[in-house]
């Protein structure tokens, strides 16, 4: 893709989010949208948001489940950027019409108390750099029409990032086995999905290490205080106005959100 096409694609995604009007898949518009080009589009989208006053508060990892990577025909996860205006306080309501086609994923969020910069970040480095873990709900959304996405569309669209709700409990990662936490996702009080934290690359700590090393290829470091979402524990749950979603992470606690 030419630079003007990358910038045009970024503008289309930004306007789709602003106007709440989805667009046709970028892969149907731009023949050259390979994975490197998709990340260029993502960086252009984030740069525009930062120019408008947003601040980077963390990152997310997607496609951490092997079955999802097989579905999209890719060999590694993808990632996106979490901005400060994406974070909602627990107990907040997500206003109707503020998103296009939201879905919810429960994730064990990592909060760092020291920087992590690749290459060469290990699981031990992640454990040492983690201040605490907390339950979270990632609300994903697609600016692409009807979720008709390839991995290229998703990457360009900031890995379908939209909102994040962090739970109010903090747990030392050394006090748990981060691979083995069972997770129950409820919608309106009824169990909708179940899973385990090990769904994220077998160990969410490994997903954080992968992210730090991947970002290191572009000279990006996970800063102190960063929130890292390592991947979902269950399938994404579609939601509608009026839904109340809650995720229980056993000994680590729970987190909920309401869609108005």
C-alpha positions as CSV (number, residue, x, y, z in Angstrom):
1,X,0.0,0.0,0.0
2,X,1.1,3.5,-0.7
3,X,1.4,6.0,2.1
4,X,-1.6,7.9,1.0
5,X,-3.7,4.7,1.1
6,X,-2.5,3.9,4.6
7,X,-3.5,7.4,5.8
8,X,-6.8,7.1,4.0
9,X,-7.5,3.7,5.7
10,X,-6.7,5.2,9.1
11,X,-9.0,8.2,8.4
12,X,-11.9,5.9,7.4
13,X,-11.5,3.9,10.7
14,X,-11.3,7.0,12.8
15,X,-14.4,8.5,11.1
16,X,-16.3,5.1,11.5
17,X,-15.7,5.2,15.2
18,X,-16.6,8.9,15.5
19,X,-19.8,8.6,13.5
20,X,-20.7,5.1,14.7
21,X,-21.1,4.1,11.1
22,X,-19.3,0.9,10.1
23,X,-17.3,0.6,6.9
24,X,-16.7,-2.2,4.4
25,X,-13.7,-4.4,5.2
26,X,-10.4,-2.7,4.4
27,X,-9.2,-5.9,2.8
28,X,-12.0,-5.5,0.2
29,X,-10.8,-2.0,-0.6
30,X,-7.0,-2.2,-0.4
31,X,-5.3,-5.2,-2.1
32,X,-2.0,-4.5,-0.4
33,X,-3.2,-4.6,3.2
34,X,-0.8,-7.3,4.5
35,X,0.0,-7.6,8.2
36,X,2.9,-5.0,8.2
37,X,0.6,-2.5,6.4
38,X,-2.2,-3.2,8.8
39,X,0.0,-2.3,11.7
40,X,1.0,0.9,9.9
41,X,-2.7,1.8,9.7
42,X,-3.1,1.0,13.4
43,X,-0.2,3.3,14.3
44,X,-1.7,6.1,12.2
45,X,-5.0,5.7,14.0
46,X,-3.4,5.8,17.4
47,X,-1.2,8.8,16.4
48,X,-4.3,10.7,15.5
49,X,-6.0,9.9,18.8
50,X,-2.8,11.0,20.7
51,X,-2.7,14.2,18.7
52,X,-6.3,14.8,19.9
53,X,-5.3,14.4,23.6
54,X,-5.5,10.7,24.3
55,X,-2.7,9.0,26.3
56,X,-1.4,5.5,26.0
57,X,-2.2,3.5,29.2
58,X,-1.4,0.0,28.0
59,X,-1.7,-2.7,25.4
60,X,-3.7,-5.8,24.6
61,X,-2.9,-9.1,23.0
62,X,-5.4,-10.8,20.7
63,X,-5.6,-14.2,19.0
64,X,-4.0,-15.9,21.9
65,X,-6.1,-19.0,21.5
66,X,-4.7,-21.6,19.0
67,X,-8.1,-22.2,17.5
68,X,-8.5,-18.5,16.7
69,X,-5.1,-18.3,15.1
70,X,-6.0,-21.3,13.0
71,X,-9.2,-19.7,12.0
72,X,-7.5,-16.6,10.8
73,X,-4.5,-18.5,9.3
74,X,-1.8,-16.8,11.3
75,X,1.0,-18.2,13.4
76,X,1.2,-15.6,16.1
77,X,-1.1,-13.3,18.2
78,X,-1.8,-9.7,17.3
79,X,-1.8,-6.6,19.5
80,X,-3.5,-3.3,20.0
81,X,-3.1,-0.1,22.1
82,X,-5.2,0.9,25.1
83,X,-5.8,4.6,25.5
84,X,-6.9,6.4,28.6
85,X,-10.4,7.2,27.2
86,X,-11.1,3.5,26.8
87,X,-11.1,2.8,30.5
88,X,-14.4,2.7,32.4
89,X,-14.9,2.5,36.2
90,X,-16.6,-0.6,37.4
91,X,-20.2,0.2,38.0
92,X,-20.3,2.6,35.0
93,X,-22.9,2.1,32.3
94,X,-21.9,1.8,28.7
95,X,-24.3,4.2,26.9
96,X,-26.5,2.7,24.2
97,X,-25.2,3.8,20.8
98,X,-21.7,4.6,22.0
99,X,-20.4,1.4,20.3
100,X,-21.3,-0.4,17.0
101,X,-21.5,-4.1,17.8
102,X,-19.9,-4.7,21.2
103,X,-18.8,-8.0,22.6
104,X,-17.3,-8.8,26.0
105,X,-14.2,-10.9,26.8
106,X,-13.0,-11.7,30.4
107,X,-9.2,-11.3,30.9
108,X,-6.7,-11.4,33.7
109,X,-5.2,-7.9,33.5
110,X,-1.6,-7.3,34.5
111,X,-0.5,-4.0,35.9
112,X,3.3,-3.3,35.8
113,X,5.4,-1.5,38.3
114,X,8.5,-1.4,36.2
115,X,9.1,-1.1,32.4
116,X,9.3,-4.2,30.2
117,X,11.2,-3.8,26.9
118,X,12.2,-6.5,24.4
119,X,13.9,-8.3,23.0
120,X,14.7,-11.1,25.4
121,X,11.9,-10.6,27.9
122,X,11.2,-13.8,29.7
123,X,8.4,-15.1,31.9
124,X,10.6,-14.4,34.9
125,X,10.9,-10.8,33.8
126,X,7.2,-10.4,33.5
127,X,6.6,-11.9,37.0
128,X,9.2,-9.6,38.5
129,X,7.7,-6.5,36.7
130,X,4.0,-7.2,37.6
131,X,2.7,-5.1,40.5
132,X,-0.5,-7.1,40.6
133,X,-3.2,-8.8,38.5
134,X,-6.9,-7.9,38.5
135,X,-10.1,-9.2,36.8
136,X,-11.1,-7.3,33.8
137,X,-13.6,-7.1,31.0
138,X,-12.5,-6.0,27.6
139,X,-15.3,-4.7,25.5
140,X,-14.3,-5.2,21.9
141,X,-16.0,-3.6,18.9
142,X,-15.5,-3.5,15.2
143,X,-15.6,-0.5,13.0
144,X,-15.8,-3.0,10.2
145,X,-19.3,-3.9,9.0
146,X,-20.9,-6.9,10.7
147,X,-17.6,-8.1,12.1
148,X,-16.6,-9.2,8.5
149,X,-13.0,-9.1,9.5
150,X,-9.8,-10.8,8.5
151,X,-6.8,-10.6,10.8
152,X,-5.6,-7.7,8.6
153,X,-8.8,-5.8,9.2
154,X,-8.6,-6.5,13.0
155,X,-5.0,-5.3,13.3
156,X,-5.7,-2.1,11.4
157,X,-8.7,-1.5,13.6
158,X,-6.5,-1.5,16.7
159,X,-7.3,-5.2,17.3
160,X,-11.0,-4.3,17.7
161,X,-10.2,-2.4,21.0
162,X,-13.0,-0.3,22.5
163,X,-13.4,-0.2,26.3
164,X,-11.8,-1.8,29.4
165,X,-13.3,-2.3,32.8
166,X,-10.8,-3.2,35.6
167,X,-12.0,-5.0,38.8
168,X,-11.4,-3.5,42.2
169,X,-9.2,-6.3,43.6
170,X,-5.5,-6.6,43.3
171,X,-3.7,-10.0,43.7
172,X,0.0,-10.7,43.8
173,X,0.7,-12.9,40.7
174,X,3.1,-14.9,42.9
175,X,0.2,-16.0,45.1
176,X,-1.7,-17.8,42.3
177,X,-1.0,-20.1,39.3
178,X,-1.9,-17.7,36.5
179,X,-2.5,-20.6,34.2
180,X,-5.3,-22.3,36.2
181,X,-7.8,-19.7,37.2
182,X,-11.3,-20.8,36.3
183,X,-13.5,-18.0,34.8
184,X,-17.3,-17.9,34.6
185,X,-18.9,-15.2,32.4
186,X,-22.5,-14.4,33.2
187,X,-25.0,-12.3,31.2
188,X,-28.0,-11.1,33.2
189,X,-27.3,-13.7,35.9
190,X,-27.1,-16.7,33.6
191,X,-23.9,-18.5,32.7
192,X,-23.0,-17.6,29.2
193,X,-19.4,-18.8,28.9
194,X,-16.8,-20.6,31.0
195,X,-13.0,-20.9,30.5
196,X,-9.7,-20.6,32.2
197,X,-6.8,-18.1,32.2
198,X,-4.5,-20.6,30.5
199,X,-6.5,-20.0,27.3
200,X,-4.1,-17.1,26.6
201,X,-1.0,-18.9,25.0
202,X,-1.2,-21.5,27.7
203,X,-0.2,-19.0,30.3
204,X,-1.1,-15.3,30.3
205,X,2.4,-14.5,31.6
206,X,3.8,-15.8,28.4
207,X,1.4,-13.6,26.4
208,X,2.7,-10.5,28.2
209,X,6.3,-11.6,27.5
210,X,5.4,-12.1,23.8
211,X,3.9,-8.6,23.7
212,X,7.0,-7.0,25.3
213,X,9.2,-8.7,22.8
214,X,7.0,-7.9,19.8
215,X,6.8,-4.3,20.7
216,X,10.5,-4.2,21.2
217,X,10.9,-4.9,17.5
218,X,9.5,-1.4,17.0
219,X,11.4,0.3,19.8
220,X,8.3,0.4,22.0
221,X,8.5,-0.4,25.8
222,X,5.7,-1.3,28.1
223,X,6.0,1.5,30.7
224,X,5.7,1.4,34.4
225,X,2.0,1.5,35.3
226,X,0.9,-0.1,32.0
227,X,-2.2,-2.2,31.9
228,X,-1.7,-5.3,29.8
229,X,-4.6,-7.5,28.7
230,X,-3.1,-10.9,27.7
231,X,-6.0,-12.4,25.9
232,X,-9.5,-13.7,26.6
233,X,-10.4,-16.7,28.7
234,X,-13.6,-17.4,26.8
235,X,-15.3,-16.8,23.5
236,X,-16.4,-13.2,23.0
237,X,-19.9,-12.6,24.2
238,X,-22.2,-10.4,22.1
239,X,-24.2,-7.9,24.2
240,X,-27.2,-5.6,23.8
241,X,-28.6,-2.6,25.7
242,X,-29.9,-3.7,29.1
243,X,-27.4,-6.5,29.5
244,X,-25.5,-6.8,32.8
245,X,-22.3,-8.8,32.3
246,X,-20.2,-10.2,35.2
247,X,-17.0,-12.3,35.2
248,X,-15.9,-14.3,38.2
249,X,-12.3,-15.2,38.5
250,X,-12.4,-17.3,41.7
251,X,-9.9,-16.2,44.3
252,X,-8.8,-13.2,42.2
253,X,-12.3,-11.6,42.4
254,X,-14.9,-10.5,39.9
255,X,-15.8,-7.5,37.7
256,X,-19.0,-6.4,36.1
257,X,-20.4,-3.8,33.7
258,X,-23.9,-2.7,32.5
259,X,-24.9,-1.8,29.0
260,X,-27.5,1.0,29.2
